[in-house]
Amino acid sequence: MEIIRSVADMRAWRKQAGKLAFVPTMGNLHEGHLKLVKAAREQADKVVVSIFVNRLQFGQGEDFDAYPRTFESDCEKLRAAGVDALFFPDERELYPRVKQDFNVEPPHIQNELCGAFRPGHFRGVATVVTKLFNIVQPDVACFGKKDYQQLHVIQAMVDDLNSPIAIVPVDTGRADDGLALSSRNGYLSAEERAEAPRLYRNLCAIRDGLLAGSHDYAALEKTARDDLSAAGWVVDYVEVRQADTLEIAHAGEKRLVVLAAARLGKTRLIDNIEVFR
């Protein structure tokens, strides 16, 4: 695996890569990331992964400085997974003028769901992904469904900007007890880790209610919020939305997604489940 640290070297490497699949990450890799790599290998001749902890998508008081950086172990995992190149730029390489004056501004959805609690987050995501796409120039890019709102923003951005990149959604990787795999799971204490699957169980309960024919989305959401709150969680949201647009869902719609974000101790967990009926 070649480790590439500069934009110029990345562009030079790309010229000889053939059909290229790309997996952007912030590092601290786990089996969910490796699932993305596996999907990428099925899509193209070569696979490049990036590791970059993007300051723009962290809000004030969030965990930018504390975010786990595990470069050596990440490299071992990527080599074992057969990745061809790792793009590992430092901050000055990706933001040469330090301050980013030109940003990619998503539409109103950036201020809903997770965006209501993380102002500016999706602008930071859209901006850095656009920069990475411009540098790596992939034919295909793989993103996990766990970050469902992020996936929606990126898919819509690529469509609106006529980017010649196929976005491949990859199902959420989960532990045996259902907890969605996330780098932030490492923040959980042993007791919190045992409690954490409650979030997914509540999503499954809403799914079962929807599949049984319920159209009372508010009641299903409230039951989940109440159960989490009673167990000591601080709930940001639990919502049923349209799966394709993330707009507010109405009774009778067939393609839905249930999304949730809640804090367990100091750790903010997100998850979702699609419901097609």
Buried (B, 14 or more C-beta within 10 A) or exposed (E): BEEBEBBEBBBEBBEEBEEBBBBBBBBBBBEBBBBBBBBBBEBBEBBBBBBBBBBBBBEEEEBBEEBEEBEEEBBEBBEEBEBBBBBBBEEEBBBEEEEBEEBBEBEEBBBBBBBEEBEBBBBBBBBBBBBBBEBBBBBBBBBBBBBBBBBBBBBBBBEEEEBEBBBBBBEBBBBEEBBBBBBBBEBBEEEBBEBBBBBBBBBBBBBEBBEEEBBEBEEBBEBBBEBBEEEEBEBBBBBBBBBEEBEEBEEEBEEBBBBBBBBBBEBBBBBBBBBEE
